Each structure stands twice: as structure tokens, then as C-alpha cells.
Amino acid sequence: MGTTSYPELTGAISKQIAALRKDIPETMKGFSGMAQGACGTGRLDEKTKELIAMGIAIALRCDGCIGFHTKALLKLGTPRAEFEEMLAVAIYMGGGPSLMYAAQALDAWEQFGGEA
């Protein structure tokens, strides 16, 4: 596959996000607060929340989100089998377009060093 370099994409997005933090701090502070509220300690663990976010990233067809959430899932030690099970649910919920983005998500997984 390999048409999108997810490490390069997330690096470029991170650079621009840093600029936005400087240029529109109140908006970025609000977004950060929302992320902390949604992803903070609760009944669901961090990995479950990341798997949900990844499914939504696939359904909404967000390349940057796929990159960042794949990287987070690998950091949390998610096995490929769990990642692929989440991909199956995302494909089921989103049909053909989600299948295309699930394939891209698997590409991101491998680019970030996830098991082949």
C-alpha cells in the first residue's frame, strides 16, 4: 500500500498544531480540555477509548486522526489482533468507504512499527 507516510503526516500536522497553539491559544486550550475530559480516567480504559477514536477516525475518513490514534494504540501495547478486530467493526459500520480507510489504518500500523 504505502501511498501515505503516516509518520511524516503526523509530524507535519504536529508542527502546524504547535503554530496554532501559539496563534489561537484559547481555541487550542478549549480543544485540549475537551480531549482531557473525554480521555481522562473513567470507566473505560485508555486503550478502549483509543480504539473507539480510531473507529471514528476511519468512519470519518481522517488521515491525520488515523495516524495519531494508530501511534497511540501502539504505544499502549495494542496487539495487531485487537487492532484488526476494531477494523472489522469499523468496516461493518461504514461499509466500502470504511474498508478503504481500514486498509490505510493497517498501513499506518505497519509504518509506525506495529507487528506485521
C-alpha positions in Angstrom: 0.0 0.0 0.0 2.1 2.9 1.3 0.9 5.9 -0.5 0.7 8.0 2.7 3.6 8.2 5.1 1.8 8.4 8.4 5.0 9.2 10.4 5.6 12.2 8.0 1.9 13.2 8.0 1.7 13.2 11.8 5.0 15.1 12.1 3.8 17.8 9.7 0.4 18.1 11.4 2.1 18.3 14.8 4.2 21.2 13.5 1.1 23.1 12.4 -0.7 22.3 15.7 2.2 23.9 17.6 1.7 27.1 15.5 -2.0 27.0 16.2 -1.3 26.7 20.0 0.7 29.9 19.7 -1.7 31.8 17.3 -5.1 30.8 18.7 -4.3 29.7 22.3 -7.8 29.9 23.7 -9.3 27.7 21.0 -6.5 25.2 21.4 -6.8 25.3 25.2 -10.5 24.5 24.8 -9.8 21.6 22.4 -7.2 20.3 24.8 -9.6 20.5 27.7 -12.2 18.6 25.8 -9.7 15.9 24.9 -8.6 15.6 28.6 -12.3 15.4 29.7 -13.1 12.7 27.2 -10.0 10.7 27.6 -9.3 11.1 31.3 -9.8 8.4 33.9 -13.2 6.8 33.9 -14.9 3.5 33.5 -13.3 2.9 30.1 -9.6 2.4 30.0 -7.3 4.4 27.8 -6.9 1.7 25.1 -10.7 1.2 24.8 -11.1 5.0 24.3 -8.3 5.0 21.6 -10.0 2.0 19.8 -13.2 4.0 19.8 -11.5 7.1 18.5 -9.8 5.0 15.8 -13.1 3.6 14.6 -14.5 7.1 14.3 -11.3 8.2 12.5 -11.9 5.5 9.9 -15.6 6.3 9.6 -15.0 10.0 9.2 -12.0 9.3 6.8 -9.5 11.4 8.7 -5.9 10.5 7.7 -4.3 12.6 10.4 -6.6 11.0 13.1 -5.7 7.6 11.8 -2.0 8.4 12.2 -2.3 9.8 15.7 -4.6 7.1 17.1 -2.6 4.3 15.5 0.5 5.7 17.1 -1.3 5.9 20.5 -2.6 2.4 20.2 0.9 1.0 19.5 2.2 3.0 22.5 -0.5 1.4 24.7 0.7 -2.1 23.6 -2.4 -3.0 21.5 -1.9 -6.3 19.7 -2.5 -6.5 16.0 -5.4 -8.9 16.5 -7.2 -6.3 18.7 -6.5 -3.6 16.1 -7.9 -5.7 13.3 -11.0 -6.6 15.3 -11.6 -2.9 15.7 -11.1 -2.5 12.0 -13.7 -5.2 11.4 -16.3 -3.3 13.4 -15.4 0.0 11.6 -15.8 -1.7 8.2 -19.1 -3.2 9.3 -20.4 0.2 10.4 -19.1 2.2 7.5 -19.2 -0.2 4.5 -17.0 0.2 1.5 -15.5 3.6 2.3 -14.6 2.4 5.8 -12.9 -0.7 4.2 -10.7 1.6 2.2 -9.7 3.6 5.3 -9.3 0.4 7.4 -6.7 -0.7 4.8 -5.0 2.7 5.2 -5.1 2.3 9.0 -3.4 -1.1 8.7 -0.7 0.6 6.6 -0.3 3.3 9.3 0.0 0.4 11.9 2.9 -1.1 10.0 4.6 2.2 9.2 4.7 3.0 13.0 6.3 -0.4 13.7 3.3 -2.5 14.6 3.7 -6.2 14.1 3.2 -7.4 10.5 
